[in-house]
């Protein structure tokens, strides 16, 4: 299959969760779950890439690899300006889950780099946090200025629980509280994120807690709830919402810093799904990241809802939009393109097809948008996903080799799907005359 044109994928091998997102000296670091030995999940390590603009990525050698039967599972990195952990001023410190299989045991570990993330040394005192459990993973750590401490949120996956810890030195962790479960749908919690976000159009800020649910949750499994965090406990506003209604946006975490002018952090997710990822055909590499998206909250009656906006540097990759009218006639489509259908048009279906017979059907009616993915060669991919999209709301369709991301309703609706339209020639047609703005990679 052809490689994505404007999404990050490793040159070879299995890639999944983003890990260790940290920014330093003008560089965005992105580590990720990576198998240096092949295209299947296993021997998990932290692959590593850097970017100066969140668009062009340079893949570096893996940052952390399996050793003595301990794999490197998901986690985060921080920039330790004050040398609180003793690894050196401005050390980059990774907080990851060490995972052993026989017997199953997961515990939290540190590694540090003092050369801008080029080389890493595991801490000799690992693990720094161990509950002697089989499923205790995915620490997300950030500096909480108000309480002057490091905060970690981490999950007891099999029990659908998330726990908050505090630390002054990243090495000694005190359990502070537990996030309320609030009857969350689905089972097996992974990859938590606790982050403060700006509320659009105001000076207000509110916290968001996100957790991924491996099975049984609506959408991709990324659930979130807003609330307040006082340095000890998170108090949820409730109820749960779904961050992305597609089937392939998982394990997203954020660069906690830096923020943009509106105070928005950036996050990124793995465009994959453990339910079928292992069944996708081999092609030398497997898995890609979503587009980076800026995060904020929007007031909606009594609720606050997450809104996501594709990083402006990605928008800038695209040339000016050519207005087109799509009809039943098939037109050739450049595989890496961005499509904005007329928001006034009430109901339509756009079909994107490849000569091999794979299709994506995107349909809009007065209240929702749905994507039907049809794949005669990989039946596990056959499915329909739907998201609310009010009449008149905007919609942008980001199309690339391997993926389609729909963002609409000014960022409130997101729907991400992988696909395998892997021919160079694609066609697009609509079931009625439909005005669209179509732009190609410049
Ligand atoms: C989520 C996940 C994490 C774990 C990692 C292992 O995709 O299952 O919970 O740390 O992948 O690769």
Boltz pocket constraint, residues with backbone or C-beta under 6 A from the ligand:
constraints:
  - pocket:
      binder: B
      contacts: [[A, 16], [A, 17], [A, 33], [A, 44], [A, 72], [A, 73], [A, 74], [A, 97], [A, 137], [A, 138], [A, 189], [A, 190], [A, 191], [A, 251]]
      max_distance: 6.0
